[in-house]
Amino acid sequence: MRVLLSTYGSHGDIEPMVGLAVRLRALGVEMPVCAPPDFAESLARVGVPLVPVGQPVRPMVHGATEGCDALVATGVMPAGVWR
C-alpha cells in the first residue's frame, strides 16, 4: 500500500505526520510526506521520503516575531501575513 501524507506549516503541523509516517512504515506502508522543504533533514533522519511543496516556512515565521516577547498563532498564514 502507498499513502501520501500532506501537511504545510511549522513543526507543530509536521511532527504528527512524521510520527504517523514512521508508524505506517512499521506496518509495511510506503508513505512519502508532502511538506515544506524546511523539514527535509527531520524526515531524512527517520527515513521518511519528502515530497517538497511550497516555499520554506522559517523565513515567513521568523520575520513576524521581531520585537515580540511571544507569538501565538494558528497555522502559518496568520504568523506570516503580519510581518
BAPA-312503 format. One record per residue: x negated, y, z negated of N, C-alpha, C in turn; residue number from 1; residue in three letters. Coordinates in nm, 4 decimals. Layout:
BEGIN
<node><n_X>X</n_X><n_Y>Y</n_Y><n_Z>Z</n_Z><ca_X>X</ca_X><ca_Y>Y</ca_Y><ca_Z>Z</ca_Z><c_X>X</c_X><c_Y>Y</c_Y><c_Z>Z</c_Z><seq>NUM</seq><type>ALA</type></node>
...
end
This chain:
BEGIN
<node><n_X>-0.0851</n_X><n_Y>-0.1173</n_Y><n_Z>0.0000</n_Z><ca_X>0.0000</ca_X><ca_Y>0.0000</ca_Y><ca_Z>0.0000</ca_Z><c_X>-0.0899</c_X><c_Y>0.1238</c_Y><c_Z>0.0000</c_Z><seq>1</seq><type>MET</type></node>
<node><n_X>-0.0477</n_X><n_Y>0.2273</n_Y><n_Z>0.0687</n_Z><ca_X>-0.1205</ca_X><ca_Y>0.3547</ca_Y><ca_Z>0.0729</ca_Z><c_X>-0.0238</c_X><c_Y>0.4657</c_Y><c_Z>0.0329</c_Z><seq>2</seq><type>ARG</type></node>
<node><n_X>-0.0631</n_X><n_Y>0.5443</n_Y><n_Z>-0.0649</n_Z><ca_X>0.0192</ca_X><ca_Y>0.6537</ca_Y><ca_Z>-0.1172</ca_Z><c_X>-0.0631</c_X><c_Y>0.7814</c_Y><c_Z>-0.1120</c_Z><seq>3</seq><type>VAL</type></node>
<node><n_X>-0.0070</n_X><n_Y>0.8904</n_Y><n_Z>-0.0608</n_Z><ca_X>-0.0734</ca_X><ca_Y>1.0200</ca_Y><ca_Z>-0.0615</ca_Z><c_X>-0.0188</c_X><c_Y>1.1011</c_Y><c_Z>-0.1781</c_Z><seq>4</seq><type>LEU</type></node>
<node><n_X>-0.1067</n_X><n_Y>1.1402</n_Y><n_Z>-0.2677</n_Z><ca_X>-0.0685</ca_X><ca_Y>1.2268</ca_Y><ca_Z>-0.3790</ca_Z><c_X>-0.1052</c_X><c_Y>1.3689</c_Y><c_Z>-0.3390</c_Z><seq>5</seq><type>LEU</type></node>
<node><n_X>-0.0165</n_X><n_Y>1.4647</n_Y><n_Z>-0.3625</n_Z><ca_X>-0.0412</ca_X><ca_Y>1.6016</ca_Y><ca_Z>-0.3188</ca_Z><c_X>-0.0067</c_X><c_Y>1.6997</c_Y><c_Z>-0.4294</c_Z><seq>6</seq><type>SER</type></node>
<node><n_X>-0.0988</n_X><n_Y>1.7944</n_Y><n_Z>-0.4529</n_Z><ca_X>-0.0767</ca_X><ca_Y>1.8979</ca_Y><ca_Z>-0.5527</ca_Z><c_X>-0.1637</c_X><c_Y>2.0177</c_Y><c_Z>-0.5191</c_Z><seq>7</seq><type>THR</type></node>
<node><n_X>-0.1304</n_X><n_Y>2.1320</n_Y><n_Z>-0.5718</n_Z><ca_X>-0.2092</ca_X><ca_Y>2.2525</ca_Y><ca_Z>-0.5488</ca_Z><c_X>-0.2027</c_X><c_Y>2.3364</c_Y><c_Z>-0.6749</c_Z><seq>8</seq><type>TYR</type></node>
<node><n_X>-0.3164</n_X><n_Y>2.3758</n_Y><n_Z>-0.7243</n_Z><ca_X>-0.3167</ca_X><ca_Y>2.4599</ca_Y><ca_Z>-0.8436</ca_Z><c_X>-0.4464</c_X><c_Y>2.4474</c_Y><c_Z>-0.9190</c_Z><seq>9</seq><type>GLY</type></node>
<node><n_X>-0.4377</n_X><n_Y>2.4661</n_Y><n_Z>-1.0504</n_Z><ca_X>-0.5550</ca_X><ca_Y>2.4625</ca_Y><ca_Z>-1.1372</ca_Z><c_X>-0.5727</c_X><c_Y>2.3216</c_Y><c_Z>-1.1936</c_Z><seq>10</seq><type>SER</type></node>
<node><n_X>-0.6667</n_X><n_Y>2.3090</n_Y><n_Z>-1.2878</n_Z><ca_X>-0.6913</ca_X><ca_Y>2.1780</ca_Y><ca_Z>-1.3495</ca_Z><c_X>-0.5641</c_X><c_Y>2.1185</c_Y><c_Z>-1.4081</c_Z><seq>11</seq><type>HIS</type></node>
<node><n_X>-0.4803</n_X><n_Y>2.1998</n_Y><n_Z>-1.4668</n_Z><ca_X>-0.3564</ca_X><ca_Y>2.1505</ca_Y><ca_Z>-1.5271</ca_Z><c_X>-0.2611</c_X><c_Y>2.0890</c_Y><c_Z>-1.4266</c_Z><seq>12</seq><type>GLY</type></node>
<node><n_X>-0.2733</n_X><n_Y>2.1290</n_Y><n_Z>-1.3019</n_Z><ca_X>-0.1907</ca_X><ca_Y>2.0720</ca_Y><ca_Z>-1.1955</ca_Z><c_X>-0.2575</c_X><c_Y>1.9488</c_Y><c_Z>-1.1346</c_Z><seq>13</seq><type>ASP</type></node>
<node><n_X>-0.3897</n_X><n_Y>1.9520</n_Y><n_Z>-1.1249</n_Z><ca_X>-0.4640</ca_X><ca_Y>1.8476</ca_Y><ca_Z>-1.0548</ca_Z><c_X>-0.4894</c_X><c_Y>1.7258</c_Y><c_Z>-1.1419</c_Z><seq>14</seq><type>ILE</type></node>
<node><n_X>-0.5304</n_X><n_Y>1.7470</n_Y><n_Z>-1.2669</n_Z><ca_X>-0.5711</ca_X><ca_Y>1.6352</ca_Y><ca_Z>-1.3525</ca_Z><c_X>-0.4646</c_X><c_Y>1.5252</c_Y><c_Z>-1.3683</c_Z><seq>15</seq><type>GLU</type></node>
<node><n_X>-0.3358</n_X><n_Y>1.5577</n_Y><n_Z>-1.3834</n_Z><ca_X>-0.2373</ca_X><ca_Y>1.4489</ca_Y><ca_Z>-1.3908</ca_Z><c_X>-0.2366</c_X><c_Y>1.3618</c_Y><c_Z>-1.2647</c_Z><seq>16</seq><type>PRO</type></node>
<node><n_X>-0.2571</n_X><n_Y>1.4241</n_Y><n_Z>-1.1488</n_Z><ca_X>-0.2627</ca_X><ca_Y>1.3464</ca_Y><ca_Z>-1.0247</ca_Z><c_X>-0.3868</c_X><c_Y>1.2577</c_Y><c_Z>-1.0208</c_Z><seq>17</seq><type>MET</type></node>
<node><n_X>-0.4981</n_X><n_Y>1.3079</n_Y><n_Z>-1.0741</n_Z><ca_X>-0.6202</ca_X><ca_Y>1.2283</ca_Y><ca_Z>-1.0798</ca_Z><c_X>-0.5965</c_X><c_Y>1.1050</c_Y><c_Z>-1.1670</c_Z><seq>18</seq><type>VAL</type></node>
<node><n_X>-0.5348</n_X><n_Y>1.1239</n_Y><n_Z>-1.2816</n_Z><ca_X>-0.5026</ca_X><ca_Y>1.0110</ca_Y><ca_Z>-1.3692</ca_Z><c_X>-0.4128</c_X><c_Y>0.9093</c_Y><c_Z>-1.3011</c_Z><seq>19</seq><type>GLY</type></node>
<node><n_X>-0.3126</n_X><n_Y>0.9588</n_Y><n_Z>-1.2316</n_Z><ca_X>-0.2221</ca_X><ca_Y>0.8703</ca_Y><ca_Z>-1.1588</ca_Z><c_X>-0.2970</c_X><c_Y>0.7963</c_Y><c_Z>-1.0484</c_Z><seq>20</seq><type>LEU</type></node>
<node><n_X>-0.3839</n_X><n_Y>0.8665</n_Y><n_Z>-0.9781</n_Z><ca_X>-0.4614</ca_X><ca_Y>0.8047</ca_Y><ca_Z>-0.8704</ca_Z><c_X>-0.5514</c_X><c_Y>0.6927</c_Y><c_Z>-0.9235</c_Z><seq>21</seq><type>ALA</type></node>
<node><n_X>-0.6155</n_X><n_Y>0.7171</n_Y><n_Z>-1.0367</n_Z><ca_X>-0.7029</ca_X><ca_Y>0.6155</ca_Y><ca_Z>-1.0963</ca_Z><c_X>-0.6216</c_X><c_Y>0.4921</c_Y><c_Z>-1.1350</c_Z><seq>22</seq><type>VAL</type></node>
<node><n_X>-0.5061</n_X><n_Y>0.5138</n_Y><n_Z>-1.1924</n_Z><ca_X>-0.4205</ca_X><ca_Y>0.4011</ca_Y><ca_Z>-1.2318</ca_Z><c_X>-0.3704</c_X><c_Y>0.3249</c_Y><c_Z>-1.1089</c_Z><seq>23</seq><type>ARG</type></node>
<node><n_X>-0.3292</n_X><n_Y>0.3965</n_Y><n_Z>-1.0064</n_Z><ca_X>-0.2828</ca_X><ca_Y>0.3301</ca_Y><ca_Z>-0.8838</ca_Z><c_X>-0.3947</c_X><c_Y>0.2491</c_Y><c_Z>-0.8202</c_Z><seq>24</seq><type>LEU</type></node>
<node><n_X>-0.5157</n_X><n_Y>0.3038</n_Y><n_Z>-0.8210</n_Z><ca_X>-0.6294</ca_X><ca_Y>0.2310</ca_Y><ca_Z>-0.7651</ca_Z><c_X>-0.6495</c_X><c_Y>0.0994</c_Y><c_Z>-0.8395</c_Z><seq>25</seq><type>ARG</type></node>
<node><n_X>-0.6339</n_X><n_Y>0.1021</n_Y><n_Z>-0.9719</n_Z><ca_X>-0.6477</ca_X><ca_Y>-0.0192</ca_Y><ca_Z>-1.0522</ca_Z><c_X>-0.5437</c_X><c_Y>-0.1242</c_Y><c_Z>-1.0141</c_Z><seq>26</seq><type>ALA</type></node>
<node><n_X>-0.4326</n_X><n_Y>-0.0795</n_Y><n_Z>-0.9587</n_Z><ca_X>-0.3262</ca_X><ca_Y>-0.1704</ca_Y><ca_Z>-0.9136</ca_Z><c_X>-0.3433</c_X><c_Y>-0.2111</c_Y><c_Z>-0.7681</c_Z><seq>27</seq><type>LEU</type></node>
<node><n_X>-0.4522</n_X><n_Y>-0.1637</n_Y><n_Z>-0.7051</n_Z><ca_X>-0.4798</ca_X><ca_Y>-0.2017</ca_Y><ca_Z>-0.5670</ca_Z><c_X>-0.4197</c_X><c_Y>-0.1113</c_Y><c_Z>-0.4612</c_Z><seq>28</seq><type>GLY</type></node>
<node><n_X>-0.3752</n_X><n_Y>0.0062</n_Y><n_Z>-0.5010</n_Z><ca_X>-0.3144</ca_X><ca_Y>0.1011</ca_Y><ca_Z>-0.4073</ca_Z><c_X>-0.4213</c_X><c_Y>0.1965</c_Y><c_Z>-0.3551</c_Z><seq>29</seq><type>VAL</type></node>
<node><n_X>-0.4218</n_X><n_Y>0.2234</n_Y><n_Z>-0.2255</n_Z><ca_X>-0.5065</ca_X><ca_Y>0.3288</ca_Y><ca_Z>-0.1687</ca_Z><c_X>-0.4341</c_X><c_Y>0.4605</c_Y><c_Z>-0.1906</c_Z><seq>30</seq><type>GLU</type></node>
<node><n_X>-0.5025</n_X><n_Y>0.5590</n_Y><n_Z>-0.2478</n_Z><ca_X>-0.4340</ca_X><ca_Y>0.6838</ca_Y><ca_Z>-0.2783</ca_Z><c_X>-0.5237</c_X><c_Y>0.8043</c_Y><c_Z>-0.2682</c_Z><seq>31</seq><type>MET</type></node>
<node><n_X>-0.5401</n_X><n_Y>0.8605</n_Y><n_Z>-0.1489</n_Z><ca_X>-0.6108</ca_X><ca_Y>0.9875</ca_Y><ca_Z>-0.1411</ca_Z><c_X>-0.5273</c_X><c_Y>1.0964</c_Y><c_Z>-0.2086</c_Z><seq>32</seq><type>PRO</type></node>
<node><n_X>-0.5958</n_X><n_Y>1.1986</n_Y><n_Z>-0.2578</n_Z><ca_X>-0.5269</ca_X><ca_Y>1.3113</ca_Y><ca_Z>-0.3204</ca_Z><c_X>-0.5473</c_X><c_Y>1.4353</c_Y><c_Z>-0.2333</c_Z><seq>33</seq><type>VAL</type></node>
<node><n_X>-0.4391</n_X><n_Y>1.4972</n_Y><n_Z>-0.1964</n_Z><ca_X>-0.4388</ca_X><ca_Y>1.6203</ca_Y><ca_Z>-0.1192</ca_Z><c_X>-0.4370</c_X><c_Y>1.7351</c_Y><c_Z>-0.2210</c_Z><seq>34</seq><type>CYS</type></node>
<node><n_X>-0.5478</n_X><n_Y>1.8116</n_Y><n_Z>-0.2277</n_Z><ca_X>-0.5628</ca_X><ca_Y>1.9151</ca_Y><ca_Z>-0.3303</ca_Z><c_X>-0.6605</c_X><c_Y>2.0217</c_Y><c_Z>-0.2815</c_Z><seq>35</seq><type>ALA</type></node>
<node><n_X>-0.6711</n_X><n_Y>2.1342</n_Y><n_Z>-0.3535</n_Z><ca_X>-0.7662</ca_X><ca_Y>2.2383</ca_Y><ca_Z>-0.3158</ca_Z><c_X>-0.9093</c_X><c_Y>2.1849</c_Y><c_Z>-0.3144</c_Z><seq>36</seq><type>PRO</type></node>
<node><n_X>-0.9948</n_X><n_Y>2.2429</n_Y><n_Z>-0.2304</n_Z><ca_X>-1.1325</ca_X><ca_Y>2.1955</ca_Y><ca_Z>-0.2200</ca_Z><c_X>-1.2136</c_X><c_Y>2.2114</c_Y><c_Z>-0.3482</c_Z><seq>37</seq><type>PRO</type></node>
<node><n_X>-1.1687</n_X><n_Y>2.2933</n_Y><n_Z>-0.4420</n_Z><ca_X>-1.2389</ca_X><ca_Y>2.3122</ca_Y><ca_Z>-0.5700</ca_Z><c_X>-1.2599</c_X><c_Y>2.1806</c_Y><c_Z>-0.6454</c_Z><seq>38</seq><type>ASP</type></node>
<node><n_X>-1.1754</n_X><n_Y>2.0835</n_Y><n_Z>-0.6202</n_Z><ca_X>-1.1728</ca_X><ca_Y>1.9626</ca_Y><ca_Z>-0.7016</ca_Z><c_X>-1.2440</c_X><c_Y>1.8437</c_Y><c_Z>-0.6380</c_Z><seq>39</seq><type>PHE</type></node>
<node><n_X>-1.3238</n_X><n_Y>1.8677</n_Y><n_Z>-0.5346</n_Z><ca_X>-1.3957</ca_X><ca_Y>1.7597</ca_Y><ca_Z>-0.4658</ca_Z><c_X>-1.4855</c_X><c_Y>1.6819</c_Y><c_Z>-0.5620</c_Z><seq>40</seq><type>ALA</type></node>
<node><n_X>-1.5625</n_X><n_Y>1.7530</n_Y><n_Z>-0.6452</n_Z><ca_X>-1.6539</ca_X><ca_Y>1.6856</ca_Y><ca_Z>-0.7387</ca_Z><c_X>-1.5782</c_X><c_Y>1.6054</c_Y><c_Z>-0.8430</c_Z><seq>41</seq><type>GLU</type></node>
<node><n_X>-1.4721</n_X><n_Y>1.6610</n_Y><n_Z>-0.8980</n_Z><ca_X>-1.3939</ca_X><ca_Y>1.5904</ca_Y><ca_Z>-1.0000</ca_Z><c_X>-1.3372</c_X><c_Y>1.4600</c_Y><c_Z>-0.9454</c_Z><seq>42</seq><type>SER</type></node>
<node><n_X>-1.2849</n_X><n_Y>1.4657</n_Y><n_Z>-0.8249</n_Z><ca_X>-1.2273</ca_X><ca_Y>1.3460</ca_Y><ca_Z>-0.7644</ca_Z><c_X>-1.3357</c_X><c_Y>1.2454</c_Y><c_Z>-0.7266</c_Z><seq>43</seq><type>LEU</type></node>
<node><n_X>-1.4475</n_X><n_Y>1.2947</n_Y><n_Z>-0.6756</n_Z><ca_X>-1.5573</ca_X><ca_Y>1.2046</ca_Y><ca_Z>-0.6374</ca_Z><c_X>-1.6118</c_X><c_Y>1.1297</c_Y><c_Z>-0.7590</c_Z><seq>44</seq><type>ALA</type></node>
<node><n_X>-1.6167</n_X><n_Y>1.1964</n_Y><n_Z>-0.8750</n_Z><ca_X>-1.6677</ca_X><ca_Y>1.1317</ca_Y><ca_Z>-0.9974</ca_Z><c_X>-1.5890</c_X><c_Y>1.0070</c_Y><c_Z>-1.0354</c_Z><seq>45</seq><type>ARG</type></node>
<node><n_X>-1.4595</n_X><n_Y>1.0079</n_Y><n_Z>-1.0053</n_Z><ca_X>-1.3764</ca_X><ca_Y>0.8917</ca_Y><ca_Z>-1.0403</ca_Z><c_X>-1.3433</c_X><c_Y>0.8060</c_Y><c_Z>-0.9185</c_Z><seq>46</seq><type>VAL</type></node>
<node><n_X>-1.4075</n_X><n_Y>0.8375</n_Y><n_Z>-0.8048</n_Z><ca_X>-1.3913</ca_X><ca_Y>0.7546</ca_Y><ca_Z>-0.6856</ca_Z><c_X>-1.2600</c_X><c_Y>0.7710</c_Y><c_Z>-0.6128</c_Z><seq>47</seq><type>GLY</type></node>
<node><n_X>-1.1985</n_X><n_Y>0.8877</n_Y><n_Z>-0.6266</n_Z><ca_X>-1.0708</ca_X><ca_Y>0.9142</ca_Y><ca_Z>-0.5588</ca_Z><c_X>-1.0978</c_X><c_Y>1.0020</c_Y><c_Z>-0.4370</c_Z><seq>48</seq><type>VAL</type></node>
<node><n_X>-1.0559</n_X><n_Y>0.9576</n_Y><n_Z>-0.3171</n_Z><ca_X>-1.0794</ca_X><ca_Y>1.0390</ca_Y><ca_Z>-0.1976</ca_Z><c_X>-0.9957</c_X><c_Y>1.1668</c_Y><c_Z>-0.1967</c_Z><seq>49</seq><type>PRO</type></node>
<node><n_X>-1.0580</n_X><n_Y>1.2761</n_Y><n_Z>-0.1547</n_Z><ca_X>-0.9907</ca_X><ca_Y>1.4060</ca_Y><ca_Z>-0.1448</ca_Z><c_X>-0.9564</c_X><c_Y>1.4371</c_Y><c_Z>-0.0005</c_Z><seq>50</seq><type>LEU</type></node>
<node><n_X>-0.8344</n_X><n_Y>1.4847</n_Y><n_Z>0.0206</n_Z><ca_X>-0.7944</ca_X><ca_Y>1.5459</ca_Y><ca_Z>0.1467</ca_Z><c_X>-0.7810</c_X><c_Y>1.6942</c_Y><c_Z>0.1136</c_Z><seq>51</seq><type>VAL</type></node>
<node><n_X>-0.8845</n_X><n_Y>1.7763</n_Y><n_Z>0.1450</n_Z><ca_X>-0.8798</ca_X><ca_Y>1.9168</ca_Y><ca_Z>0.1044</ca_Z><c_X>-0.7691</c_X><c_Y>1.9931</c_Y><c_Z>0.1771</c_Z><seq>52</seq><type>PRO</type></node>
<node><n_X>-0.7021</n_X><n_Y>2.0795</n_Y><n_Z>0.1019</n_Z><ca_X>-0.5945</ca_X><ca_Y>2.1596</ca_Y><ca_Z>0.1589</ca_Z><c_X>-0.6014</c_X><c_Y>2.3007</c_Y><c_Z>0.1015</c_Z><seq>53</seq><type>VAL</type></node>
<node><n_X>-0.5782</n_X><n_Y>2.3989</n_Y><n_Z>0.1855</n_Z><ca_X>-0.5700</ca_X><ca_Y>2.5371</ca_Y><ca_Z>0.1399</ca_Z><c_X>-0.7035</c_X><c_Y>2.5971</c_Y><c_Z>0.1019</c_Z><seq>54</seq><type>GLY</type></node>
<node><n_X>-0.6943</n_X><n_Y>2.7139</n_Y><n_Z>0.0435</n_Z><ca_X>-0.8109</ca_X><ca_Y>2.7907</ca_Y><ca_Z>0.0003</ca_Z><c_X>-0.8525</c_X><c_Y>2.7476</c_Y><c_Z>-0.1399</c_Z><seq>55</seq><type>GLN</type></node>
<node><n_X>-0.9792</n_X><n_Y>2.7681</n_Y><n_Z>-0.1763</n_Z><ca_X>-1.0205</ca_X><ca_Y>2.7409</ca_Y><ca_Z>-0.3141</ca_Z><c_X>-0.9378</c_X><c_Y>2.8243</c_Y><c_Z>-0.4127</c_Z><seq>56</seq><type>PRO</type></node>
<node><n_X>-0.9078</n_X><n_Y>2.7656</n_Y><n_Z>-0.5256</n_Z><ca_X>-0.8243</ca_X><ca_Y>2.8301</ca_Y><ca_Z>-0.6267</ca_Z><c_X>-0.9060</c_X><c_Y>2.9203</c_Y><c_Z>-0.7189</c_Z><seq>57</seq><type>VAL</type></node>
<node><n_X>-1.0275</n_X><n_Y>2.8814</n_Y><n_Z>-0.7519</n_Z><ca_X>-1.1074</ca_X><ca_Y>2.9554</ca_Y><ca_Z>-0.8512</ca_Z><c_X>-1.1195</c_X><c_Y>3.1040</c_Y><c_Z>-0.8230</c_Z><seq>58</seq><type>ARG</type></node>
<node><n_X>-1.1568</n_X><n_Y>3.1464</n_Y><n_Z>-0.7009</n_Z><ca_X>-1.1705</ca_X><ca_Y>3.2916</ca_Y><ca_Z>-0.6784</ca_Z><c_X>-1.0404</c_X><c_Y>3.3685</c_Y><c_Z>-0.7013</c_Z><seq>59</seq><type>PRO</type></node>
<node><n_X>-0.9284</n_X><n_Y>3.3067</n_Y><n_Z>-0.6679</n_Z><ca_X>-0.7995</ca_X><ca_Y>3.3721</ca_Y><ca_Z>-0.6837</ca_Z><c_X>-0.7656</c_X><c_Y>3.3910</c_Y><c_Z>-0.8317</c_Z><seq>60</seq><type>MET</type></node>
<node><n_X>-0.7921</n_X><n_Y>3.2906</n_Y><n_Z>-0.9130</n_Z><ca_X>-0.7573</ca_X><ca_Y>3.2962</ca_Y><ca_Z>-1.0551</ca_Z><c_X>-0.8560</c_X><c_Y>3.3826</c_Y><c_Z>-1.1328</c_Z><seq>61</seq><type>VAL</type></node>
<node><n_X>-0.9846</n_X><n_Y>3.3702</n_Y><n_Z>-1.1028</n_Z><ca_X>-1.0842</ca_X><ca_Y>3.4476</ca_Y><ca_Z>-1.1774</ca_Z><c_X>-1.0663</c_X><c_Y>3.5978</c_Y><c_Z>-1.1580</c_Z><seq>62</seq><type>HIS</type></node>
<node><n_X>-1.0226</n_X><n_Y>3.6422</n_Y><n_Z>-1.0424</n_Z><ca_X>-1.0007</ca_X><ca_Y>3.7847</ca_Y><ca_Z>-1.0200</ca_Z><c_X>-0.8883</c_X><c_Y>3.8407</c_Y><c_Z>-1.1046</c_Z><seq>63</seq><type>GLY</type></node>
<node><n_X>-0.7971</n_X><n_Y>3.7548</n_Y><n_Z>-1.1484</n_Z><ca_X>-0.6809</ca_X><ca_Y>3.8004</ca_Y><ca_Z>-1.2253</ca_Z><c_X>-0.7125</c_X><c_Y>3.8232</c_Y><c_Z>-1.3717</c_Z><seq>64</seq><type>ALA</type></node>
<node><n_X>-0.8217</n_X><n_Y>3.7661</n_Y><n_Z>-1.4207</n_Z><ca_X>-0.8447</ca_X><ca_Y>3.7688</ca_Y><ca_Z>-1.5653</ca_Z><c_X>-0.9354</c_X><c_Y>3.8809</c_Y><c_Z>-1.6132</c_Z><seq>65</seq><type>THR</type></node>
<node><n_X>-0.9903</n_X><n_Y>3.9587</n_Y><n_Z>-1.5233</n_Z><ca_X>-1.0823</ca_X><ca_Y>4.0649</ca_Y><ca_Z>-1.5623</ca_Z><c_X>-1.0141</c_X><c_Y>4.1643</c_Y><c_Z>-1.6567</c_Z><seq>66</seq><type>GLU</type></node>
<node><n_X>-1.0769</n_X><n_Y>4.1882</n_Y><n_Z>-1.7707</n_Z><ca_X>-1.0244</ca_X><ca_Y>4.2835</ca_Y><ca_Z>-1.8674</ca_Z><c_X>-0.9164</c_X><c_Y>4.2278</c_Y><c_Z>-1.9587</c_Z><seq>67</seq><type>GLY</type></node>
<node><n_X>-0.8834</n_X><n_Y>4.1004</n_Y><n_Z>-1.9466</n_Z><ca_X>-0.7782</ca_X><ca_Y>4.0393</ca_Y><ca_Z>-2.0290</ca_Z><c_X>-0.8399</c_X><c_Y>3.9554</c_Y><c_Z>-2.1406</c_Z><seq>68</seq><type>CYS</type></node>
<node><n_X>-0.7688</n_X><n_Y>3.9460</n_Y><n_Z>-2.2506</n_Z><ca_X>-0.8099</ca_X><ca_Y>3.8580</ca_Y><ca_Z>-2.3598</ca_Z><c_X>-0.7491</c_X><c_Y>3.7198</c_Y><c_Z>-2.3448</c_Z><seq>69</seq><type>ASP</type></node>
<node><n_X>-0.6401</n_X><n_Y>3.7084</n_Y><n_Z>-2.2702</n_Z><ca_X>-0.5736</ca_X><ca_Y>3.5800</ca_Y><ca_Z>-2.2491</ca_Z><c_X>-0.4997</c_X><c_Y>3.5857</c_Y><c_Z>-2.1165</c_Z><seq>70</seq><type>ALA</type></node>
<node><n_X>-0.4742</n_X><n_Y>3.4690</n_Y><n_Z>-2.0615</n_Z><ca_X>-0.3963</ca_X><ca_Y>3.4572</ca_Y><ca_Z>-1.9378</ca_Z><c_X>-0.2909</c_X><c_Y>3.3509</c_Y><c_Z>-1.9590</c_Z><seq>71</seq><type>LEU</type></node>
<node><n_X>-0.1655</n_X><n_Y>3.3855</n_Y><n_Z>-1.9384</n_Z><ca_X>-0.0550</ca_X><ca_Y>3.2912</ca_Y><ca_Z>-1.9444</ca_Z><c_X>0.0127</c_X><c_Y>3.2976</c_Y><c_Z>-1.8090</c_Z><seq>72</seq><type>VAL</type></node>
<node><n_X>0.0185</n_X><n_Y>3.1841</n_Y><n_Z>-1.7388</n_Z><ca_X>0.0740</ca_X><ca_Y>3.1830</ca_Y><ca_Z>-1.6041</ca_Z><c_X>0.1357</c_X><c_Y>3.0472</c_Y><c_Z>-1.5746</c_Z><seq>73</seq><type>ALA</type></node>
<node><n_X>0.2287</n_X><n_Y>3.0446</n_Y><n_Z>-1.4830</n_Z><ca_X>0.2822</ca_X><ca_Y>2.9187</ca_Y><ca_Z>-1.4333</ca_Z><c_X>0.2455</c_X><c_Y>2.9094</c_Y><c_Z>-1.2866</c_Z><seq>74</seq><type>THR</type></node>
<node><n_X>0.1880</n_X><n_Y>2.8010</n_Y><n_Z>-1.2478</n_Z><ca_X>0.1471</ca_X><ca_Y>2.7846</ca_Y><ca_Z>-1.1097</ca_Z><c_X>0.0300</c_X><c_Y>2.8744</c_Y><c_Z>-1.0753</c_Z><seq>75</seq><type>GLY</type></node>
<node><n_X>-0.0093</n_X><n_Y>2.8718</n_Y><n_Z>-0.9493</n_Z><ca_X>-0.1239</ca_X><ca_Y>2.9500</ca_Y><ca_Z>-0.9056</ca_Z><c_X>-0.0837</c_X><c_Y>3.0899</c_Y><c_Z>-0.8628</c_Z><seq>76</seq><type>VAL</type></node>
<node><n_X>0.0261</n_X><n_Y>3.1045</n_Y><n_Z>-0.7959</n_Z><ca_X>0.0599</ca_X><ca_Y>3.2341</ca_Y><ca_Z>-0.7368</ca_Z><c_X>0.0767</c_X><c_Y>3.3468</c_Y><c_Z>-0.8374</c_Z><seq>77</seq><type>MET</type></node>
<node><n_X>0.1439</n_X><n_Y>3.3276</n_Y><n_Z>-0.9516</n_Z><ca_X>0.1542</ca_X><ca_Y>3.4399</ca_Y><ca_Z>-1.0446</ca_Z><c_X>0.0171</c_X><c_Y>3.4916</c_Y><c_Z>-1.0890</c_Z><seq>78</seq><type>PRO</type></node>
<node><n_X>-0.0787</n_X><n_Y>3.4029</n_Y><n_Z>-1.1079</n_Z><ca_X>-0.2132</ca_X><ca_Y>3.4454</ca_Y><ca_Z>-1.1508</ca_Z><c_X>-0.2860</c_X><c_Y>3.5144</c_Y><c_Z>-1.0381</c_Z><seq>79</seq><type>ALA</type></node>
<node><n_X>-0.2666</n_X><n_Y>3.4683</n_Y><n_Z>-0.9163</n_Z><ca_X>-0.3424</ca_X><ca_Y>3.5206</ca_Y><ca_Z>-0.8048</ca_Z><c_X>-0.2880</c_X><c_Y>3.6490</c_Y><c_Z>-0.7454</c_Z><seq>80</seq><type>GLY</type></node>
<node><n_X>-0.1615</n_X><n_Y>3.6734</n_Y><n_Z>-0.7572</n_Z><ca_X>-0.0999</ca_X><ca_Y>3.7898</ca_Y><ca_Z>-0.6950</ca_Z><c_X>-0.1380</c_X><c_Y>3.9185</c_Y><c_Z>-0.7659</c_Z><seq>81</seq><type>VAL</type></node>
<node><n_X>-0.1557</n_X><n_Y>3.9147</n_Y><n_Z>-0.8977</n_Z><ca_X>-0.1761</ca_X><ca_Y>4.0358</ca_Y><ca_Z>-0.9757</ca_Z><c_X>-0.3218</c_X><c_Y>4.0650</c_Y><c_Z>-1.0005</c_Z><seq>82</seq><type>TRP</type></node>
<node><n_X>-0.4031</n_X><n_Y>4.0621</n_Y><n_Z>-0.8993</n_Z><ca_X>-0.5456</ca_X><ca_Y>4.0946</ca_Y><ca_Z>-0.9149</ca_Z><c_X>-0.5647</c_X><c_Y>4.2423</c_Y><c_Z>-0.9351</c_Z><seq>83</seq><type>ARG</type></node>
end
